[in-house]
Amino acid sequence: MIVQAPEPAAVHEHPPVGHHFNTFEQEHEAAEFGMWIFLMTELMLFGGLFLAYIFYRTIYPVGFAEGSRLLELSFGGPNTVILILSSITMVLAVRSAQLGHERELTRFLIVTAVLGALFMLVKGAEYYKHFVDGTVPGLNWTYAGPNASQVQLFFFAYFALTGLHSVHLTIGVAIVAVAAFLAARGHFLREKHIPVEMIGLYWHFIDMIWLFLLPLLYLFGLHA
């Protein structure tokens, strides 16, 4: 009796999976579900701050509008473009991982991390300008215009929201940079792209939060 050895194609028909899972699809769904649960908790955190901001903005519309007008779109506008571009490069990185194109994956991850770092540089310059202008509550507050106490409350909310976002983005930049290093060493083969997809979800979440912050903080004063 002759036993035929399985063909190579049959041996590698399915990518290797973790010992807790039976199939690659099951592992992918579990990772995605876990990430969405995590992002929902993050959304609740930001959502609470958003609601608090809207509540006080409703009570003090004049002061919050004045505070919004003190922000400069010359900072917020370019940073929005930077994050949109970073979302595009992250999409390309995820697609490269799915196709097993490790070199392109590494490049797109590096570009994404650089764009994130560039966002933080612009945000740092903006924070420094607030400090020089005396609009940093608790550190350097010299604003003496109309409704100064309400404007100060606006800036408390501004720094809480943008500061929390910046912390998340800094973490994201670090994670993407590590992923780029691992990709350059061939860690993410075609069948091991799930971590890249999860990083992509986190990155897009950070970008989405900023797209809410821009109109809430920067554009509100233009129409009030």
The 8 nearest C-alpha neighbors of each residue, nearest first, counted from 0:
[[1, 2, 3, 4, 5, 6, 9, 7],
 [0, 2, 3, 4, 5, 6, 7, 9],
 [3, 1, 4, 0, 5, 6, 7, 9],
 [2, 4, 1, 5, 6, 0, 7, 9],
 [3, 5, 6, 2, 7, 1, 10, 9],
 [6, 4, 9, 3, 7, 10, 8, 2],
 [5, 7, 9, 8, 4, 10, 3, 11],
 [8, 6, 10, 9, 5, 11, 12, 4],
 [7, 9, 6, 11, 10, 12, 5, 13],
 [10, 8, 12, 6, 7, 11, 5, 13],
 [11, 9, 7, 8, 12, 6, 5, 13],
 [12, 10, 13, 8, 9, 7, 14, 15],
 [11, 13, 9, 10, 8, 14, 7, 15],
 [12, 14, 11, 15, 23, 10, 22, 9],
 [13, 15, 190, 16, 23, 11, 12, 191],
 [16, 14, 13, 17, 23, 190, 22, 191],
 [17, 15, 23, 20, 14, 22, 18, 26],
 [16, 18, 19, 20, 15, 26, 21, 23],
 [17, 19, 20, 16, 21, 15, 26, 22],
 [20, 18, 17, 21, 16, 26, 22, 25],
 [21, 19, 18, 17, 22, 26, 25, 16],
 [20, 22, 25, 19, 23, 16, 18, 26],
 [23, 21, 25, 24, 20, 16, 26, 13],
 [22, 24, 26, 25, 16, 27, 14, 15],
 [23, 25, 27, 22, 26, 28, 29, 21],
 [26, 24, 28, 22, 23, 27, 29, 20],
 [27, 25, 23, 29, 24, 28, 20, 30],
 [28, 26, 24, 30, 25, 29, 31, 23],
 [27, 29, 31, 25, 30, 26, 32, 24],
 [30, 28, 32, 26, 31, 27, 33, 25],
 [31, 29, 33, 27, 32, 28, 34, 26],
 [30, 32, 28, 34, 33, 29, 27, 35],
 [33, 31, 29, 35, 34, 30, 28, 36],
 [34, 32, 36, 30, 31, 35, 29, 37],
 [33, 35, 37, 31, 36, 32, 38, 30],
 [34, 36, 38, 32, 37, 33, 39, 31],
 [37, 35, 39, 33, 34, 38, 32, 40],
 [38, 36, 34, 40, 35, 39, 33, 41],
 [39, 37, 41, 35, 40, 36, 42, 34],
 [38, 40, 42, 36, 41, 37, 35, 43],
 [41, 39, 43, 37, 42, 38, 44, 36],
 [42, 40, 38, 44, 39, 43, 45, 37],
 [41, 43, 39, 45, 44, 40, 46, 38],
 [42, 44, 46, 40, 41, 45, 47, 39],
 [45, 43, 41, 42, 46, 47, 40, 48],
 [44, 46, 42, 48, 47, 43, 49, 41],
 [45, 47, 43, 49, 48, 44, 42, 50],
 [48, 46, 50, 45, 49, 44, 43, 51],
 [47, 49, 51, 45, 46, 50, 52, 44],
 [48, 50, 46, 52, 47, 51, 45, 53],
 [49, 51, 53, 47, 52, 48, 54, 46],
 [52, 50, 54, 48, 49, 53, 47, 55],
 [51, 53, 49, 50, 55, 54, 56, 48],
 [52, 54, 56, 50, 51, 55, 57, 49],
 [55, 53, 51, 57, 52, 56, 50, 58],
 [56, 54, 58, 57, 52, 53, 59, 51],
 [55, 57, 53, 59, 60, 58, 54, 63],
 [56, 58, 54, 55, 60, 59, 53, 52],
 [57, 59, 55, 56, 60, 54, 53, 61],
 [60, 58, 56, 62, 61, 57, 55, 63],
 [61, 59, 56, 63, 57, 62, 64, 58],
 [62, 60, 64, 63, 59, 65, 146, 223],
 [61, 63, 149, 150, 65, 64, 146, 59],
 [62, 64, 66, 60, 65, 153, 61, 150],
 [63, 65, 220, 67, 61, 66, 62, 223],
 [66, 64, 62, 68, 63, 67, 61, 220],
 [67, 65, 150, 63, 69, 68, 64, 153],
 [66, 68, 220, 64, 69, 65, 70, 217],
 [67, 69, 220, 65, 70, 66, 64, 221],
 [68, 70, 66, 67, 71, 65, 220, 217],
 [71, 69, 68, 67, 217, 72, 66, 216],
 [72, 70, 73, 74, 69, 75, 217, 68],
 [71, 73, 75, 76, 74, 217, 70, 77],
 [72, 74, 71, 76, 75, 77, 78, 70],
 [75, 73, 72, 76, 71, 77, 78, 125],
 [74, 76, 72, 78, 77, 73, 79, 71],
 [75, 77, 72, 79, 78, 74, 73, 80],
 [78, 76, 80, 79, 75, 74, 81, 73],
 [77, 79, 81, 75, 80, 76, 118, 82],
 [78, 80, 76, 82, 77, 81, 75, 83],
 [79, 81, 77, 83, 78, 82, 84, 76],
 [82, 80, 78, 84, 79, 83, 114, 77],
 [81, 83, 85, 79, 84, 80, 206, 86],
 [84, 82, 86, 80, 85, 81, 79, 87],
 [83, 85, 87, 81, 82, 86, 80, 88],
 [84, 86, 82, 111, 88, 87, 83, 114],
 [87, 85, 89, 83, 84, 88, 203, 82],
 [86, 88, 84, 90, 85, 89, 91, 83],
 [87, 89, 91, 85, 90, 86, 107, 111],
 [88, 90, 92, 86, 91, 87, 85, 199],
 [91, 89, 87, 93, 92, 88, 86, 94],
 [90, 92, 88, 94, 89, 93, 95, 87],
 [93, 91, 104, 89, 95, 107, 90, 94],
 [94, 92, 96, 90, 95, 91, 196, 195],
 [93, 95, 91, 97, 96, 92, 90, 98],
 [94, 96, 100, 92, 104, 98, 93, 97],
 [97, 95, 99, 93, 192, 94, 98, 104],
 [96, 98, 94, 95, 99, 189, 192, 93],
 [99, 97, 95, 96, 100, 189, 94, 101],
 [98, 100, 189, 96, 97, 188, 101, 95],
 [101, 99, 95, 98, 103, 102, 96, 104],
 [100, 102, 104, 103, 99, 105, 182, 96],
 [101, 103, 105, 104, 100, 106, 183, 182],
 [102, 104, 106, 105, 101, 100, 95, 107],
 [105, 103, 92, 101, 95, 107, 102, 106],
 [106, 104, 179, 108, 102, 103, 182, 107],
 [105, 107, 103, 109, 108, 104, 110, 102],
 [106, 108, 110, 92, 104, 109, 88, 105],
 [109, 107, 111, 105, 179, 110, 106, 92],
 [108, 110, 112, 106, 111, 107, 179, 113],
 [109, 111, 113, 107, 108, 112, 114, 106],
 [112, 110, 85, 108, 114, 109, 113, 88],
 [111, 113, 115, 172, 109, 114, 110, 175],
 [112, 114, 116, 110, 115, 111, 117, 109],
 [115, 113, 117, 111, 116, 112, 85, 110],
 [116, 114, 112, 118, 117, 113, 172, 111],
 [115, 117, 113, 119, 118, 114, 112, 120],
 [118, 116, 114, 120, 119, 115, 113, 121],
 [119, 117, 115, 121, 116, 120, 78, 122],
 [118, 120, 122, 116, 117, 121, 123, 115],
 [121, 119, 123, 117, 122, 118, 124, 116],
 [122, 120, 124, 118, 123, 119, 125, 117],
 [121, 123, 119, 125, 124, 120, 118, 126],
 [124, 122, 120, 126, 125, 121, 119, 127],
 [125, 123, 127, 121, 122, 126, 120, 128],
 [126, 124, 122, 128, 123, 127, 121, 129],
 [125, 127, 123, 129, 128, 124, 122, 130],
 [126, 128, 130, 124, 125, 129, 123, 131],
 [129, 127, 131, 125, 130, 126, 132, 124],
 [130, 128, 132, 126, 134, 127, 131, 135],
 [129, 131, 127, 133, 128, 132, 135, 134],
 [130, 132, 128, 133, 129, 127, 134, 139],
 [133, 131, 129, 130, 134, 128, 141, 142],
 [134, 132, 140, 141, 139, 130, 131, 135],
 [133, 135, 140, 129, 132, 130, 142, 136],
 [134, 136, 139, 140, 130, 138, 133, 129],
 [137, 135, 140, 138, 139, 134, 151, 155],
 [136, 138, 139, 135, 140, 155, 134, 151],
 [139, 137, 136, 135, 140, 130, 133, 134],
 [138, 140, 133, 135, 130, 136, 137, 141],
 [139, 141, 133, 134, 136, 135, 142, 138],
 [142, 140, 133, 143, 139, 134, 132, 135],
 [141, 143, 140, 144, 133, 134, 147, 132],
 [144, 142, 147, 141, 145, 146, 140, 148],
 [143, 145, 147, 142, 146, 150, 65, 141],
 [144, 146, 147, 143, 62, 65, 150, 148],
 [147, 145, 149, 62, 148, 150, 144, 61],
 [146, 148, 150, 145, 149, 144, 143, 151],
 [149, 147, 151, 150, 146, 152, 62, 145],
 [150, 148, 62, 152, 151, 146, 147, 153],
 [151, 149, 62, 66, 153, 147, 152, 148],
 [150, 152, 148, 154, 153, 149, 147, 155],
 [153, 151, 155, 149, 150, 154, 148, 156],
 [154, 152, 150, 156, 151, 155, 63, 66],
 [153, 155, 157, 151, 156, 152, 158, 150],
 [154, 156, 152, 153, 158, 157, 159, 151],
 [155, 157, 159, 153, 154, 158, 160, 52],
 [158, 156, 154, 160, 155, 159, 161, 153],
 [157, 159, 162, 161, 155, 160, 156, 154],
 [160, 158, 156, 162, 157, 161, 163, 155],
 [161, 159, 157, 163, 162, 158, 156, 164],
 [160, 162, 164, 158, 163, 159, 165, 157],
 [163, 161, 165, 159, 158, 164, 160, 166],
 [164, 162, 166, 160, 165, 161, 159, 167],
 [163, 165, 161, 167, 162, 166, 168, 160],
 [164, 166, 168, 162, 167, 163, 161, 169],
 [167, 165, 169, 163, 168, 164, 162, 170],
 [166, 168, 170, 164, 165, 169, 171, 163],
 [169, 167, 171, 165, 170, 166, 172, 164],
 [170, 168, 172, 166, 171, 167, 165, 173],
 [171, 169, 167, 173, 168, 172, 174, 166],
 [170, 172, 168, 174, 169, 173, 175, 167],
 [171, 173, 112, 169, 175, 170, 174, 115],
 [172, 174, 176, 170, 171, 175, 177, 169],
 [173, 175, 171, 177, 176, 172, 178, 170],
 [176, 174, 178, 172, 177, 173, 112, 171],
 [175, 177, 179, 173, 178, 174, 112, 172],
 [178, 176, 180, 174, 179, 175, 173, 181],
 [179, 177, 175, 181, 176, 180, 182, 174],
 [180, 178, 182, 105, 176, 108, 177, 181],
 [181, 179, 177, 183, 178, 182, 176, 184],
 [182, 180, 178, 184, 186, 183, 179, 177],
 [183, 181, 179, 185, 186, 184, 105, 180],
 [182, 184, 180, 181, 185, 105, 179, 102],
 [185, 183, 181, 182, 186, 180, 187, 179],
 [186, 184, 182, 183, 187, 181, 188, 101],
 [185, 187, 182, 181, 184, 188, 183, 191],
 [188, 186, 191, 182, 185, 192, 189, 96],
 [187, 189, 191, 190, 99, 186, 185, 192],
 [188, 190, 99, 191, 97, 192, 98, 96],
 [189, 191, 14, 188, 192, 15, 97, 187],
 [192, 190, 188, 187, 189, 193, 194, 186],
 [191, 193, 96, 195, 194, 187, 97, 190],
 [192, 194, 196, 195, 191, 197, 27, 30],
 [195, 193, 197, 196, 192, 198, 191, 187],
 [196, 194, 198, 192, 193, 197, 93, 199],
 [195, 197, 199, 193, 194, 198, 93, 200],
 [196, 198, 194, 200, 199, 195, 193, 201],
 [199, 197, 195, 201, 196, 200, 202, 194],
 [198, 200, 196, 202, 197, 201, 89, 195],
 [201, 199, 197, 203, 202, 198, 204, 196],
 [200, 202, 204, 198, 199, 203, 205, 197],
 [203, 201, 199, 205, 204, 200, 198, 206],
 [202, 204, 206, 200, 205, 201, 207, 199],
 [205, 203, 207, 201, 202, 206, 200, 208],
 [206, 204, 202, 208, 203, 207, 201, 168],
 [205, 207, 203, 209, 204, 208, 82, 202],
 [206, 208, 204, 210, 209, 205, 203, 211],
 [209, 207, 205, 211, 206, 210, 204, 212],
 [208, 210, 212, 206, 211, 207, 213, 205],
 [209, 211, 207, 208, 213, 212, 206, 79],
 [212, 210, 209, 208, 213, 214, 215, 207],
 [213, 211, 209, 215, 210, 214, 216, 208],
 [212, 214, 217, 210, 216, 211, 215, 209],
 [215, 213, 218, 217, 216, 212, 219, 211],
 [216, 214, 212, 213, 219, 217, 211, 218],
 [217, 215, 213, 214, 212, 67, 219, 218],
 [216, 218, 213, 214, 67, 219, 70, 215],
 [217, 219, 214, 221, 220, 216, 215, 213],
 [220, 218, 221, 215, 222, 217, 216, 214],
 [221, 219, 64, 67, 68, 223, 222, 218],
 [220, 222, 218, 219, 223, 68, 67, 64],
 [221, 223, 220, 219, 218, 64, 68, 67],
 [222, 220, 221, 64, 219, 61, 60, 65]]
